[in-house]
Amino acid sequence: MKERCIAIVLAAGQGKRMGGTVHKQYLDLGGKPILAHTLKVFEDSDLIDEVLLVTGADERGWVRKTIVENYGFRKVTEIISGGKERYDSVWNGLQNIDQREEKENTYVFIHDGARPFVNDVMLQRAYKEVRQSKACVVGMPVKDTIKIVNENLEAEETPERKRLWMVQTPQAFHASLIIEAYRKMMVVQHDHVTDDAMAVELMMQHPVKMVEGSYENIKITTPEDLRIAEVFLC
């Protein structure tokens, strides 16, 4: 059976740090919503077979009409209601895949809808690695020195910079691995789990490989990020 690559694109966040009333993924960037830029990368990729788009429950109809249909995104097969937290939204998407017979031949690419500068090169790198290791994350080495501080904001430790990477998305996994990791995580205390790789590391004790992304692969979270994104778009 042919391997399938399914992207879960997360667009259910409220973007409180951005301010204003429009959720960050719907803000205008170069004449169209940030989310539309993101979806176009997956739509145009020969690697990706299908996109599951996760949005706020009350936004599904608006997103379908204004973004999916308006921009002709044919690979978006489902618009799924998100949950309270990011991991709830991911789990809602994963449950859709869990019901399918072909999940043993499926790789899942989980991506933030507010990261519009993902590109096909990153997707191909992640695909090459996930086929070997079953779990990988796009990211980049940090440029700055990092300090670990205590509750008094006193520096206690300075990790070796060469061992530190900043994590981005997409995060790619064999479908069965990430589904089982989330299934286990959802029945235990998991508020400290901040990304999908951490779920696999903790719940499955499975190593996660890092794959080179790009310093431009930013998540647009603040007004400053939006101004930077406008420069990248030029």
C-alpha positions as CSV (number, residue, x, y, z in Angstrom):
1,M,0.0,0.0,0.0
2,K,1.3,3.5,-0.9
3,E,2.5,5.6,2.0
4,R,0.3,8.6,2.7
5,C,1.4,11.9,4.2
6,I,-1.3,13.8,6.1
7,A,-0.8,17.3,7.5
8,I,-2.6,18.5,10.5
9,V,-2.6,22.3,10.4
10,L,-3.5,23.9,13.7
11,A,-5.5,27.1,13.4
12,A,-7.6,27.1,16.6
13,G,-5.5,29.5,18.7
14,Q,-6.8,32.8,19.8
15,G,-3.5,34.7,19.6
16,K,-3.9,36.8,22.8
17,R,-0.3,38.1,22.6
18,M,-1.1,39.7,19.2
19,G,-3.8,41.9,20.7
20,G,-6.8,43.0,18.7
21,T,-9.9,41.0,17.9
22,V,-8.7,39.0,14.9
23,H,-7.0,35.8,15.6
24,K,-3.4,35.8,14.5
25,Q,-3.8,33.1,11.8
26,Y,-6.4,35.2,10.0
27,L,-4.5,38.5,10.0
28,D,-3.6,40.0,6.6
29,L,-0.1,39.2,5.3
30,G,0.6,40.5,1.8
31,G,-3.0,40.7,0.9
32,K,-4.3,37.4,2.2
33,P,-4.7,35.7,5.6
34,I,-1.6,34.2,7.2
35,L,-3.3,30.8,7.2
36,A,-3.8,31.0,3.4
37,H,-0.1,31.3,2.9
38,T,0.5,28.3,5.2
39,L,-2.0,26.1,3.5
40,K,-0.7,27.0,0.0
41,V,2.6,25.3,0.8
42,F,0.9,22.0,1.7
43,E,-1.5,22.4,-1.3
44,D,1.4,22.8,-3.7
45,S,3.6,20.0,-2.2
46,D,3.7,16.8,-4.2
47,L,4.5,15.1,-0.9
48,I,1.4,15.9,1.0
49,D,-1.7,13.9,0.1
50,E,-4.3,15.5,2.5
51,V,-4.7,18.3,5.0
52,L,-6.8,18.2,8.2
53,L,-7.4,21.8,9.2
54,V,-8.2,22.3,12.9
55,T,-10.0,25.6,13.8
56,G,-12.2,27.1,16.5
57,A,-15.5,25.3,16.6
58,D,-17.5,28.4,15.7
59,E,-15.1,29.4,12.9
60,R,-15.4,26.3,10.8
61,G,-18.0,27.6,8.4
62,W,-16.3,30.9,8.0
63,V,-12.9,29.3,7.4
64,R,-14.3,26.9,4.8
65,K,-15.9,29.7,2.8
66,T,-13.4,32.5,3.2
67,I,-10.1,30.6,3.1
68,V,-10.5,27.0,1.9
69,E,-13.0,27.6,-0.9
70,N,-12.0,31.1,-1.7
71,Y,-8.4,30.1,-2.3
72,G,-9.2,26.7,-3.8
73,F,-7.4,24.4,-1.3
74,R,-8.6,21.0,-2.5
75,K,-6.3,19.0,-0.2
76,V,-8.2,20.3,2.9
77,T,-10.6,17.3,3.3
78,E,-11.8,18.0,6.8
79,I,-12.2,21.1,9.0
80,I,-12.1,19.8,12.6
81,S,-13.1,21.6,15.8
82,G,-10.1,22.5,18.0
83,G,-9.9,22.1,21.7
84,K,-9.1,24.3,24.7
85,E,-5.3,23.7,24.5
86,R,-3.0,23.0,21.6
87,Y,-2.7,19.3,22.6
88,D,-6.5,19.0,22.6
89,S,-6.6,20.3,19.0
90,V,-3.8,17.9,17.9
91,W,-5.7,15.0,19.5
92,N,-8.9,15.9,17.7
93,G,-7.0,15.7,14.4
94,L,-5.2,12.5,15.3
95,Q,-8.5,10.8,16.2
96,N,-9.7,11.4,12.6
97,I,-6.6,9.5,11.3
98,D,-6.9,6.8,14.0
99,Q,-10.2,5.6,12.4
100,R,-8.5,4.8,9.1
101,E,-7.4,1.4,7.9
102,E,-4.3,2.9,6.2
103,K,-2.8,4.5,9.3
104,E,0.0,1.9,9.4
105,N,1.2,3.4,6.1
106,T,0.7,7.0,7.1
107,Y,3.0,9.8,8.2
108,V,1.6,12.8,10.0
109,F,3.0,16.3,9.7
110,I,1.7,18.5,12.5
111,H,2.2,22.2,11.7
112,D,1.2,25.6,13.2
113,G,-1.1,27.5,11.0
114,A,0.7,30.8,12.0
115,R,4.0,29.6,10.5
116,P,3.5,30.7,6.8
117,F,7.2,30.3,5.8
118,V,7.4,26.6,5.9
119,N,8.5,25.3,2.5
120,D,8.7,22.1,0.5
121,V,12.4,21.7,1.2
122,M,11.6,21.4,4.9
123,L,8.8,19.0,4.2
124,Q,11.1,16.8,2.1
125,R,13.8,16.8,4.8
126,A,11.3,15.8,7.4
127,Y,9.8,13.0,5.2
128,K,13.2,11.6,4.5
129,E,14.0,11.5,8.3
130,V,10.6,10.3,9.5
131,R,10.8,7.3,7.2
132,Q,14.0,6.3,9.0
133,S,13.4,7.2,12.6
134,K,9.5,7.5,12.8
135,A,9.8,10.8,14.7
136,C,11.4,14.1,13.8
137,V,11.1,17.8,14.3
138,V,12.1,20.8,12.2
139,G,14.2,23.3,14.0
140,M,17.4,25.4,14.0
141,P,20.4,25.8,16.3
142,V,20.1,28.7,18.7
143,K,22.2,31.8,18.0
144,D,22.1,33.2,21.5
145,T,23.5,32.1,24.8
146,I,20.8,30.5,27.0
147,K,20.6,30.8,30.8
148,I,18.7,28.6,33.1
149,V,17.4,30.7,36.0
150,N,15.8,30.1,39.4
151,E,12.6,31.6,40.8
152,N,14.6,34.7,41.7
153,L,15.7,35.1,38.0
154,E,19.3,34.3,39.1
155,A,21.3,32.5,36.4
156,E,22.1,29.0,37.7
157,E,23.4,27.2,34.5
158,T,24.6,28.0,31.0
159,P,24.0,25.0,28.7
160,E,26.4,24.4,25.8
161,R,25.0,26.4,22.9
162,K,26.1,23.8,20.4
163,R,23.6,21.4,21.9
164,L,20.6,23.7,21.9
165,W,18.1,23.9,19.1
166,M,14.9,26.0,18.9
167,V,12.0,23.8,17.9
168,Q,9.7,24.7,15.0
169,T,7.1,22.9,13.0
170,P,6.2,20.7,11.1
171,Q,6.8,17.8,13.5
172,A,6.5,14.5,11.6
173,F,5.7,11.1,13.0
174,H,4.6,7.7,11.9
175,A,0.9,7.8,12.5
176,S,0.7,4.9,14.9
177,L,3.5,6.2,17.1
178,I,2.0,9.7,17.5
179,I,-1.5,8.5,18.0
180,E,-0.5,6.0,20.7
181,A,1.6,8.7,22.4
182,Y,-1.3,11.1,22.5
183,R,-3.7,8.3,23.6
184,K,-1.5,7.7,26.6
185,M,-0.9,11.3,27.3
186,M,-4.6,12.2,27.4
187,V,-5.3,10.0,30.4
188,V,-2.5,11.4,32.6
189,Q,-1.5,14.8,33.8
190,H,0.0,16.5,30.7
191,D,-0.2,20.3,31.1
192,H,3.7,20.4,31.0
193,V,3.8,18.8,27.5
194,T,4.5,21.7,25.2
195,D,4.9,20.0,21.8
196,D,4.2,16.8,20.0
197,A,7.8,15.6,20.2
198,M,7.7,15.8,24.0
199,A,4.6,13.6,24.0
200,V,6.5,10.9,22.0
201,E,9.6,11.3,24.2
202,L,7.7,10.9,27.5
203,M,4.9,8.6,26.6
204,M,6.7,6.2,24.2
205,Q,10.4,6.7,25.3
206,H,11.1,7.0,21.6
207,P,13.9,9.3,20.3
208,V,13.0,12.3,18.2
209,K,15.5,13.5,15.6
210,M,16.1,17.1,14.7
211,V,15.9,18.2,11.1
212,E,17.1,21.6,9.7
213,G,14.4,24.1,9.1
214,S,15.0,27.8,8.6
215,Y,15.5,30.9,10.7
216,E,12.7,32.4,8.6
217,N,10.2,29.7,9.7
218,I,8.8,31.9,12.5
219,K,5.5,31.5,14.3
220,I,3.7,34.8,14.0
221,T,2.7,35.5,17.6
222,T,3.2,39.2,18.3
223,P,2.9,42.5,16.3
224,E,6.7,42.5,15.9
225,D,6.5,39.0,14.3
226,L,4.0,40.3,11.8
227,R,6.3,43.2,10.8
228,I,9.2,40.7,10.4
229,A,7.0,38.4,8.3
230,E,6.2,41.3,6.0
231,V,9.9,41.8,5.3
232,F,10.4,38.0,4.6
233,L,7.5,38.1,2.2
234,C,9.2,40.8,0.0
